[in-house]
């Protein structure tokens, strides 16, 4: 079903006054290597995060991954053990904004302009990192993937907000 700009549902989808906040930043220097936690990182236009092994592909839909702190709290509750951001292998943890509401939108994280490209589904590593049932605990809580349209610096404490332009 194609929505028009004036349809009531489209108006609801376009209304996102909430702003989130960056809570944690991590890069993966090599595939399967532990994440390195950072206070600040440079997002490189159409590449990825500086120092992250996933950086470099201009056509990739997965240049950066984001997850909500609220979803980490849910997974912690399901697994009944403390879940730390680096265990989930996402680049940016945010709080206070529903990342799925950014579907089909561009948004700012700090000084970087990102484009929502899809959901970030869990992989088998969740069983290794979280224990038995980790994969299923993460289903529906894995966050999103994004493309970096305009590079910039991202710091812990930066805002996450819809691009109004």
Backbone bond lengths (Angstrom), bond angles and torsions (degrees), N, CA, C in turn:
res aa  C-N    CA-C-N  psi(-1)  N-CA   C-N-CA  omega(-1)  CA-C   N-CA-C  phi
1 X - - - 1.432 - - 1.527 108.82 -
2 X 1.300 116.38 122.26 1.460 123.19 179.22 1.528 109.22 -86.54
3 X 1.322 116.59 125.09 1.465 121.29 179.15 1.523 110.26 -92.44
4 X 1.318 116.32 141.67 1.459 120.51 173.37 1.516 108.61 -90.03
5 X 1.330 116.57 158.94 1.471 121.10 -179.46 1.520 112.48 -59.23
6 X 1.346 116.78 -27.12 1.463 119.87 -176.70 1.531 113.40 -95.74
7 X 1.338 117.61 -0.31 1.462 118.71 -179.12 1.531 110.16 -68.73
8 X 1.344 116.93 146.16 1.473 119.87 -179.88 1.537 112.82 -56.72
9 X 1.337 117.46 -39.49 1.459 119.84 -179.83 1.529 110.86 -66.75
10 X 1.336 117.19 -42.21 1.455 119.50 179.19 1.516 110.94 -62.93
11 X 1.326 117.27 -38.41 1.468 120.35 177.59 1.527 110.64 -61.79
12 X 1.329 117.61 -39.49 1.466 120.64 177.13 1.526 111.01 -65.96
13 X 1.341 116.41 -42.95 1.461 120.39 -179.97 1.531 111.81 -64.07
14 X 1.321 116.55 -30.97 1.462 121.00 -178.24 1.530 113.46 -84.57
15 X 1.328 117.80 -8.12 1.457 121.67 -178.24 1.527 109.34 -94.56
16 X 1.315 115.66 108.56 1.471 120.45 179.83 1.527 108.70 -142.41
17 X 1.337 115.80 77.38 1.464 118.85 -177.50 1.529 113.62 -76.20
18 X 1.325 117.57 -17.23 1.462 119.74 -177.63 1.528 110.75 -68.12
19 X 1.320 115.08 147.03 1.453 122.31 172.44 1.515 107.66 -121.75
20 X 1.300 115.36 140.41 1.455 120.06 177.10 1.517 110.71 -100.08
21 X 1.319 114.09 178.74 1.462 121.24 179.42 1.523 108.89 -135.04
22 X 1.334 116.79 136.77 1.462 122.05 175.79 1.523 108.26 -69.29
23 X 1.336 116.64 124.74 1.462 122.74 -178.45 1.529 113.27 -104.59
24 X 1.341 115.68 -28.54 1.467 120.09 -174.02 1.518 107.83 -157.74
25 X 1.336 116.14 146.71 1.466 122.92 177.81 1.523 108.01 -132.02
26 X 1.327 116.87 135.75 1.454 120.80 176.92 1.517 111.71 -145.65
27 X 1.321 116.09 146.09 1.459 121.65 174.23 1.517 108.97 -123.12
28 X 1.333 114.49 155.53 1.460 121.86 178.26 1.525 107.53 -109.92
29 X 1.344 118.69 100.45 1.462 120.64 -175.12 1.536 113.10 -62.23
30 X 1.321 116.25 -30.21 1.467 121.81 177.97 1.524 108.20 -144.63
31 X 1.322 115.60 158.98 1.457 120.30 176.69 1.530 108.73 -59.86
32 X 1.306 116.48 132.11 1.465 125.32 179.23 1.527 114.15 69.83
33 X 1.329 117.77 -0.53 1.469 120.53 177.27 1.528 109.12 -76.39
34 X 1.336 117.37 153.53 1.468 119.30 175.10 1.527 110.63 -59.91
35 X 1.315 116.12 149.03 1.462 120.53 177.77 1.517 110.29 -72.84
36 X 1.318 114.75 147.58 1.450 122.17 173.81 1.517 107.52 -102.08
37 X 1.312 116.97 122.11 1.460 122.53 179.28 1.526 109.36 -81.72
38 X 1.344 116.40 134.93 1.457 121.94 -177.16 1.517 111.19 -128.41
39 X 1.319 116.38 158.69 1.463 122.77 172.17 1.523 110.57 -89.58
40 X 1.332 115.76 -27.86 1.462 121.94 -177.71 1.526 108.81 -149.10
41 X 1.339 116.04 151.38 1.459 120.57 178.57 1.521 108.45 -149.17
42 X 1.328 115.95 152.23 1.460 120.23 175.33 1.518 109.39 -98.73
43 X 1.332 115.99 125.41 1.457 122.45 173.46 1.521 107.14 -89.05
44 X 1.323 116.92 125.57 1.456 122.44 -176.11 1.523 109.96 -99.82
45 X 1.313 117.72 127.18 1.452 123.05 -176.54 1.527 111.51 -51.61
46 X 1.337 115.66 124.42 1.469 124.96 177.55 1.521 113.95 55.16
47 X 1.337 117.24 25.52 1.464 120.53 179.03 1.520 112.12 -126.67
48 X 1.305 116.87 -65.10 1.454 122.10 -174.86 1.506 109.59 154.02
49 X 1.311 116.09 -159.35 1.459 120.69 179.59 1.515 109.94 -92.49
50 X 1.316 115.86 138.86 1.451 121.40 178.77 1.530 109.62 -57.16
51 X 1.335 116.44 127.03 1.457 121.55 178.81 1.517 114.86 89.33
52 X 1.339 117.64 -7.66 1.462 120.61 -179.90 1.527 109.33 -88.72
53 X 1.326 117.54 137.22 1.461 121.15 -177.06 1.525 112.57 -63.39
54 X 1.333 117.33 -21.23 1.459 121.22 -178.24 1.518 111.70 -80.57
55 X 1.320 118.02 -6.51 1.468 123.03 -176.72 1.523 111.17 -69.23
56 X 1.337 115.85 145.03 1.452 119.36 170.08 1.504 117.46 127.12
57 X 1.330 120.21 -19.36 1.455 121.31 -176.00 1.525 111.36 -100.40
58 X 1.335 117.09 111.59 1.467 121.98 -178.50 1.524 112.17 -66.75
59 X 1.331 117.54 -25.07 1.469 120.52 -177.66 1.524 112.88 -94.79
60 X 1.317 117.85 -6.72 1.458 121.12 -177.36 1.522 111.91 -66.04
61 X 1.322 115.38 138.59 1.460 120.73 174.75 1.518 110.84 -87.32
62 X 1.329 116.98 -3.53 1.455 121.64 -175.38 1.531 110.64 -122.31
63 X 1.314 116.38 57.45 1.462 120.51 -179.70 1.520 111.48 -79.77
64 X 1.328 116.26 -23.31 1.462 121.78 179.47 1.526 107.75 -152.53
65 X 1.320 116.47 145.12 1.465 120.83 177.93 1.520 109.35 -119.72
66 X 1.334 115.15 143.10 1.465 121.40 -179.28 1.517 108.98 -131.90
67 X 1.319 116.11 147.67 1.459 122.21 177.29 1.528 108.28 -142.16
68 X 1.310 115.92 150.78 1.460 121.33 179.45 1.521 111.12 -87.28
69 X 1.327 116.27 139.20 1.462 121.34 174.44 1.526 109.94 -58.48
70 X 1.328 115.72 -36.72 1.464 120.14 179.80 1.530 111.33 -60.53
71 X 1.337 117.61 -32.85 1.460 120.53 177.75 1.527 111.38 -76.68
72 X 1.321 116.35 -33.65 1.468 119.31 174.70 1.527 109.12 -62.57
73 X 1.332 117.07 -40.15 1.466 120.79 177.21 1.526 110.88 -61.77
74 X 1.337 117.24 -38.42 1.466 121.23 178.59 1.523 110.71 -65.09
75 X 1.324 116.65 -45.88 1.466 120.56 179.36 1.529 110.41 -63.66
76 X 1.324 117.28 -38.84 1.464 121.59 175.64 1.528 110.04 -57.42
77 X 1.316 116.48 -44.41 1.461 121.42 179.66 1.529 111.49 -64.63
78 X 1.325 116.42 -44.07 1.470 120.61 -179.56 1.525 110.69 -64.60
79 X 1.330 116.85 -45.46 1.468 121.19 -176.30 1.527 112.57 -79.47
80 X 1.323 117.30 -17.87 1.457 122.93 -178.46 1.527 111.55 57.77
81 X 1.336 113.85 41.05 1.464 121.12 174.36 1.514 107.59 -154.05
82 X 1.326 117.83 154.54 1.467 119.25 -179.62 1.530 111.23 -67.17
83 X 1.321 116.19 125.33 1.462 122.03 177.94 1.517 107.62 -107.11
84 X 1.315 115.61 121.30 1.463 121.68 -179.81 1.532 109.10 -99.41
85 X 1.334 117.94 150.50 1.465 120.62 -176.83 1.521 114.74 -53.87
86 X 1.328 117.79 -40.27 1.467 119.23 -177.63 1.523 112.38 -64.88
87 X 1.310 118.19 -23.19 1.467 121.84 178.46 1.529 111.49 -67.35
88 X 1.339 117.20 -24.85 1.458 121.94 -174.76 1.528 113.09 -94.33
89 X 1.328 117.11 -9.28 1.458 123.81 172.14 1.523 114.01 62.96
90 X 1.332 116.95 30.62 1.460 121.53 173.81 1.521 107.79 -99.91
91 X 1.339 116.11 156.16 1.465 120.06 -176.48 1.519 114.24 -80.12
92 X 1.333 116.61 -41.63 1.460 120.32 -172.95 1.522 109.55 -129.62
93 X 1.327 116.49 130.48 1.463 122.42 172.38 1.526 106.77 -104.78
94 X 1.342 115.18 128.49 1.462 120.48 178.29 1.520 109.64 -121.65
95 X 1.307 114.78 160.74 1.463 121.01 179.19 1.519 108.20 -136.19
96 X 1.342 116.25 140.80 1.457 120.40 170.65 1.512 116.63 95.96
97 X 1.332 118.14 3.83 1.460 121.13 177.05 1.529 108.31 -142.67
98 X 1.320 116.13 140.43 1.458 121.25 178.36 1.524 108.45 -80.93
99 X 1.319 117.42 107.33 1.457 121.24 -177.14 1.524 112.73 -61.57
100 X 1.334 117.95 -32.55 1.463 119.97 179.70 1.523 111.81 -67.12
101 X 1.322 118.09 -21.68 1.462 121.97 176.29 1.525 111.61 -71.63
102 X 1.324 117.77 -8.01 1.455 122.01 178.85 1.528 112.46 -88.82
103 X 1.322 117.47 1.44 1.469 121.95 179.57 1.528 109.62 -54.30
104 X 1.337 115.45 134.58 1.467 123.76 -179.45 1.522 112.86 65.56
105 X 1.324 117.39 21.25 1.462 120.77 -177.44 1.530 110.68 -128.31
106 X 1.331 114.02 163.40 1.456 120.38 168.12 1.526 106.87 -107.07
107 X 1.325 115.48 152.05 1.458 119.84 -175.61 1.524 110.03 -152.87
108 X 1.325 113.71 156.67 1.461 121.43 -179.63 1.523 110.24 -97.83
109 X 1.307 115.50 135.31 1.459 122.88 167.45 1.523 104.39 -124.21
110 X 1.321 115.32 106.83 1.460 118.49 -171.94 1.515 108.94 60.92
111 X 1.347 116.31 -127.94 1.464 121.59 -179.91 1.526 112.98 -95.74
112 X 1.319 118.26 8.44 1.465 122.17 -178.45 1.525 110.38 -103.57
113 X 1.329 115.88 135.37 1.455 122.12 176.81 1.525 108.56 -98.00
114 X 1.328 115.53 121.08 1.463 121.46 -177.60 1.522 111.02 -114.79
115 X 1.331 114.91 158.75 1.455 122.20 175.76 1.524 108.13 -122.95
116 X 1.329 116.69 125.66 1.466 122.01 176.33 1.526 108.34 -60.77
117 X 1.327 116.88 129.73 1.466 120.25 178.92 1.518 113.45 -121.51
118 X 1.313 118.89 -12.24 1.458 119.76 178.22 1.506 113.15 160.64
119 X 1.314 114.43 177.51 1.456 120.55 175.70 1.522 109.17 -82.40
120 X 1.310 116.41 150.62 1.460 122.54 178.62 1.527 107.23 -104.78
121 X 1.308 115.39 96.14 1.462 120.71 -176.18 1.530 110.64 -77.86
122 X 1.321 116.98 153.01 1.467 119.17 179.88 1.525 111.48 -69.58
123 X 1.312 114.87 157.83 1.460 121.47 175.44 1.531 108.73 -119.27
124 X 1.316 115.64 177.10 1.472 120.65 -177.76 1.522 112.39 -63.50
125 X 1.340 117.88 -17.88 1.472 120.74 177.93 1.526 111.44 -61.09
126 X 1.329 116.98 -22.69 1.467 119.67 -179.76 1.523 111.05 -65.66
127 X 1.320 117.81 -30.59 1.466 120.61 174.61 1.525 110.48 -66.44
128 X 1.334 116.20 -39.56 1.466 120.84 178.30 1.532 110.72 -68.39
129 X 1.327 116.11 -45.26 1.466 120.42 -172.93 1.522 114.00 -79.20
130 X 1.339 116.92 -34.16 1.466 120.52 -175.31 1.521 113.83 -108.08
131 X 1.336 116.54 -15.97 1.455 120.27 -177.34 1.522 111.01 99.67
132 X 1.322 115.25 -179.49 1.462 121.34 -178.16 1.526 110.22 -55.52
133 X 1.324 115.62 129.32 1.457 120.99 -178.80 1.517 113.87 91.39
134 X 1.320 117.69 -2.88 1.461 121.64 -178.80 1.519 113.13 -61.42
135 X 1.333 116.15 -39.22 1.466 120.01 179.02 1.525 110.40 -60.85
136 X 1.315 117.02 -49.52 1.467 120.57 -178.44 1.526 112.26 -70.14
137 X 1.306 118.37 -30.80 1.465 120.73 176.32 1.523 110.96 -64.50
138 X 1.322 116.68 -31.83 1.464 122.09 -178.58 1.525 113.63 -82.94
139 X 1.333 117.58 -16.31 1.471 119.81 -177.56 1.529 109.99 -59.57
140 X 1.320 115.89 126.02 1.457 121.44 -177.82 1.515 113.87 82.96
141 X 1.330 116.39 -1.69 1.467 120.79 -177.24 1.529 112.18 -128.68
142 X 1.336 117.47 19.06 1.459 121.12 -172.58 1.510 116.34 -85.18
143 X 1.329 117.16 -8.33 1.458 119.73 179.07 1.514 112.56 91.81
144 X 1.335 115.01 -156.69 1.460 120.77 -176.18 1.522 111.19 -133.53
145 X 1.325 114.11 163.92 1.461 121.87 171.47 1.519 107.97 -109.87
146 X 1.325 115.83 155.54 1.460 119.89 -179.34 1.524 110.61 -150.16
147 X 1.321 114.03 159.05 1.455 123.41 174.76 1.533 106.94 -106.07
148 X 1.327 116.50 144.38 1.467 121.47 -179.73 1.533 108.67 -93.57
149 X 1.326 116.02 106.27 1.461 121.32 -178.49 1.517 112.35 -82.22
150 X 1.319 115.67 -33.82 1.470 121.52 178.24 1.519 107.65 -141.10
151 X 1.310 116.04 117.71 1.450 120.35 -178.35 1.515 112.49 -67.36
152 X 1.312 114.74 164.36 1.458 120.88 178.19 1.509 110.05 174.02
153 X 1.304 115.81 179.17 1.462 122.17 -179.57 1.531 109.29 -90.03
154 X 1.322 115.49 137.26 1.466 122.58 175.64 1.520 107.24 -120.80
155 X 1.327 116.08 127.00 1.463 122.88 179.84 1.523 110.30 -119.87
156 X 1.316 116.33 153.27 1.461 119.62 169.44 1.531 106.91 -60.15
157 X 1.327 116.19 134.54 1.454 121.95 -178.15 1.518 113.76 96.84
158 X 1.353 117.61 -12.55 1.459 120.70 178.18 1.523 110.66 -66.15
159 X 1.330 114.51 156.88 1.464 119.40 179.02 1.516 111.42 -84.56
160 X 1.337 113.95 155.55 1.459 123.82 174.71 1.517 104.85 -123.84
161 X 1.348 116.81 117.55 1.452 119.75 -175.14 1.521 111.20 -149.86
162 X 1.316 114.81 154.16 1.461 121.30 179.36 1.528 109.32 -63.92
163 X 1.329 115.48 146.11 1.458 121.30 175.61 1.523 108.28 -81.00
164 X 1.297 116.93 114.09 1.465 121.73 -176.30 1.516 113.38 -78.61
165 X 1.334 118.32 -16.94 1.480 121.21 -176.03 1.505 112.37 -72.04
